[in-house]
């Protein structure tokens, strides 16, 4: 049974081992722990694609083992309105959005907080790998101790209100430690495989799923030199850097998506993994969000990620207007993808980020001249031609 405690905390249980261990650790600290299972997607086809029923079964088993109550809530309507609608709008515009980033802001750390308050809780907890520091400047989001599992990339849109009411019990743990704790505690899901990808897509091919919501708009596939190579089914079905599924093989080295000509509905491809058209010295971002409420300055040095699990890249950020920024990297970046997030760090602290509007191209090389990127671009060109 739970020990008496003046604080009630609601743990978001996904059915996975991470959130289960988060609940275990908080219970063992004597907190009044309640589990909450959030259903964010209404399955309308084969259950193998989005196994919410299996996840709920695991969450119930965990709560039974820990002797804590479990509540369930259906946020599928909120998810459609706040996350999935935006997801489709972005794909129709030829961009590649990251719904997990928006889901964290709109559902897991917004609607969830409201639901927890209705249950009489002062704070929420999740199984995310991230750390928090609180001081007189505010609530700071820090990288997890286990950098291989760090999830701050997906959490960079959280604000001070959300962070003030959140606990990350796994902050200082390595993933093997979490597995060991779960096994030694006899948690029923201690050996369950980690989930990957987006729940509403599941194990099916992404293009197959997207085709249920977006119409095909065929057009030409052209090389960076303008040669017509084939036909595509619609720009929404491709992403920058993509190799598979282009249908233009048999011409030597593999082809990769290098860009999208939205006006002409043409998919632009480059041959060879090191083709210079795949690289950029930087990017332009919009919708910048600052976790502490304000940027570190109008121009500042920091590191950035343009995708989850990427090693932090040295860069200079220059603000552009109220919510825009130009990011110039010290090294060329491959496959800068519009619609994805650029997330900024100063040391171990995540300071915020925004949505990638587009890469800087050759015309913008003057911005990056001082960092030696011109030489890197030439080296990439030589590798491609050699």
N, C-alpha and C positions, 0 to 999 in steps of 0.2 A: 504493500500500500504506500501511497505518497506520504511523505513527511509533511506536517503542517507548514505552511508557508504563507506569507502575506502577499506574495506575487503570483499571479496566474499568467502563464505563458502558453501561447498556441503554436504548435509546431506543424508546419506544412509537410505532410507525409505523402510521398509520391509512390510508395511501394518499394523504393530502392533502399540499398543499405545505408547510404549517406544520411538521408533524413531519419532513418530508424535509429542510427547511432546518435544523431543530434538529440532525439527525444530521450534516449537512454541516458545520455550525459546530463541533461537538464533534470530528469527525474532523480538521478543520483545526487544532484546538488540540493535536493529538497524542494524543488519548485513544484507548483501545482500545474502539472503538464496536461494539456488537452491536445489531441491529434486532430488535424483537419485535412481531409482529402478533397482536393479541388478537381472537379471535372471541367475541362476547358474546351472540349470538342465533342460534338454529337456525332457518333459514328452512323453513317448511313449505308455502309456496305459491309464486307467481310470483316469480322472482328479481329482477324489476324493483323490488320493494318494499324489499328490503334487500340491496344489491349487495355482499355481503361478498366474493364471488369476484372482482369487479372491483377492489375495494379491495386485496385480497391481491395481485392481479396488478400493481397500481401499486407496492405496497410492495416486491415482488420486483424490479421494474425499477429502483427507486431504489437498493436495496442493490447490485444489479449495477453500476449506474453509479458508486456510491461505493466499490465493492470492500470491502464489509463483509458479514458473515454475517447471515442472517435466520432467526430461530426463530419458530415459530407455536405458539400455545397456545389451547385452547378453554375459555373461561370461561363458557360458556352455562349450565351447571348452577349455578355460583356466582351468575351474574346472575339466574337465575330465583329462587333461594332468598333472596338478599340484597337484590334490587332489585325485580324484577317482581312478586313476591308482595305486597310492601308497596304497590306501585303499584295493584294490583287492590283490595286491602283499602281503601285510601284512596278510590278512586273509588266503591266500594260504599257507603262512608260519606258520600257526597255532597261530598267534598273534591276538590281539584285538585292532585295531587302533582307534584313536579318530579323525575323519575327521574334526570336528569343529575347533580343534586347528590349523590344517594345513590350513584350509580355511581362517581363520583370517589372517595368515601370507601371504598366496599366493594370495588371492582374495580381501578380505575386507580391507586390509591395504597395498596392493601392487598395484594390477590392478586398484582398486578403486582410489587410490591416483593419479595414472597416468591419469585416466579418468577425475578426478577433475581438474588437472592441464590443461588439454585440454579445459576445460570450463572456464579457467581463474581464478580458485580459489587458494588461498594460503594454505587453510587447509580443512580437512574433519571433519565431526562429525558423531557419531553413537549413538544409544540408549543403548549402553553397560553400565552396572553398574560397574564403576571403577573410580579411581581418578588419577590425574597426579600431580607431583611436579617437577618444573624446577629450577635448581640451577647451580653453576659453575662446579659441577661434572657431570651434564648431566640431562637427562629426566628420572624421576623415576615413576614406575607404582605402585600405592597404592591400597589397598582394598577399595571397596565402603563403604560409611557410612552405607548402608543397607547390613550387612554381609550376610543376608539370600538370597540376590540377587546377591552377589558379583560374577563377571565373570572374575576375573583375572586369574583363572585356565586356561581359554580358550585363554587368551591373552599373555601368558608368552613367546611366541616365537617372539613377536614384538621387533624390534630393535630401535636404537636411531633415525634413519631417520623417521620411521613411527610415533613414539611417538612425535617427534618435529612438526609434521603436523596434529596432531589429537586433537580433543576436545571431552570430555565426558560431555555433559550438565547435565546428571542425577547424577553426581558424589556424590553430597551431599544430594540427595533426597531418601526418603523411598518410597517403591512401592505404599502404600496407598496415599501418596502425589501426585505421578505421576497420579494415577487414578483420584484424585480430581481435579488436574489442567486440565486434559483432559476433564472432565465432565463440569467444570465451563466455559471452553473455547468453549464448544459446539463441540468439535472434533467428527466427525462422527463415529470414531472407539473407543470411550472412554470406551465402555463396551465389546470390543472384547476380547475373551479368549486368554490368552497367548499361543503361539505355543510351542510345546515340541518335542524333538527328532530331527532327521535329515530330512530336506525337502525331499530328494530323496527317503526316506523310507515311510514317512507319517504315515498313520494309519494301514497299513498292518502289518502282522507278519514279524518279521525281517528275520527269516529263509526262508520264502517264497520269499522275495525280494532277498536275497543273492543267493538263488538257481537259479535265472535267469542268474547269472554271473559265478558261481562256480559249478563244477561237484561234484556229490557225490563220496566220497572215503570211503566206509564202512570199519569198523574195529571192534575190540573187545572193550567192556566196561569192565574194571577190577577194583576190589577194590584195596585199597592201599596195601592189603596183597596178591594181585595177583590172587584172585578168579575171574573167568570169570562170569559176570553177565548179559551180553546181547551184543547187537550190536549198533554201532552208524553210522550215515550217512556220517560222514566226520568231522575231527577235526575242520575245519573252522567254523562249525555251532554251536560251544559251546564255552563258556567263563568261566574262573575261577570263582568259587563261584556259578555258575548256579545251580538251583534246578529243574526248570520246564523242561519238555520235554525230560527227560532222559530215561523213559520207564523201570526203574528198581525198581518200587515201590513194595509195598506189603511185605516188609521184615522188618517191624518195623519202626524205625526212618527214616526220609527223607534222600536221598542221594544228595551229592553236588559234582560238578566238582572240583577236587583238583589239577589236573595237566594233561599234555598231553605228551605222549611218542611219539615224532615225528618219531623216527627211526622205532618203531614197529607199528605205526599208532594205538595206543591204547589210549582210554580215561580213565583216572584214576579218580575214585570217592571215596569219603569218606562218611561214614554214621554218621549223626548228625551234627547240625549246629556248635557245638563246637569242632569238631574233630581237634586234633592238626595238622593234615596234611593241614588244611585250613589256618594255621597261620604261619607267618614268622617274624623273628626279624629284617628284613631289605630287601634291594634290591640292585641290580646292574643296573645302568642306562647308556645309551649311548646317543650320540648326544646332549650333554649338551649345552645349550644356556644361555648366561649371558646378561641381559638387558643393563647393563652399559658397556658391552664389555669385562669384566674380572670378575672372581669369587672373593668373599670376602677373600679367602685365600685357601691354599692347604688343610686345614682341618678346619672346623668351625661348631659351633652349630647353629641351626636354627629350624624352624618348616617346615613341609611339608604336602602336600595333595597328595594322590594317586588316588583321584577321586573328581569330582565336588561335592560341598556341604559338604564334609567331614570336621569335625573340625580339625584345624591345629594340627599336631602331633609333639612332641618334637623329635629331632633327631640329629645325628652327621653325617656330610658329609665329606668324604675323596675323593679327586680327584684321578683319575686313568688315567694317560696319558693325552692326549690333550683334549679329549672330553668325557671321562667316569668318573663315580663316584660310590662310594659305600655309601649307606645311611643306617645307623643303628639307629633304633628307640628306644625310651625309653620304649615303650610298644609294644607287639606283634601286628602285622597288619594282618587283615583277607583279604583273596582273593587278594593278590598282583598279578596283571595281566600283563603279558608281552604284550607290544604294547601300553599300556595306558601311560599317562604322570605322572611323579612325579614333582610337582611344589613346589619351595622353597620360604620361606618367612623369613625375619628378621623384627620382629614386624609387622607393617602394610604394609611393602614394599615387593613386589614380586621381587625377585632377578633373577629368571630364572627357568630353569628346563630342563628335558630331557625325553627320552623314556625309559620305564622300560624294561630291557633286561630279567630279571628274578628275583625271590625271593632268598634271602639267606636261606639255608636249615640247617638241623641239623649239618652238617659238618662245618658250619660257626659259630656255637654257641660261639666259643672262641672270635669272634669279638664283641659279644654282652654281654659277661659275666659281665662286669662292670655295666651294666644297669639293672641287675636283671632279664633279659629276660628268663634265664633258669628256674627260679621259676615260671614265668608266663606260660611257655610251660608245665611244670608239672601240674600246676593247670588246664590248658585247657585239658590235657590228663585225669585228674581225673574227670572233668565234663563230658567228653565224655564217660568214662567208667562207671560213676555212673548213 
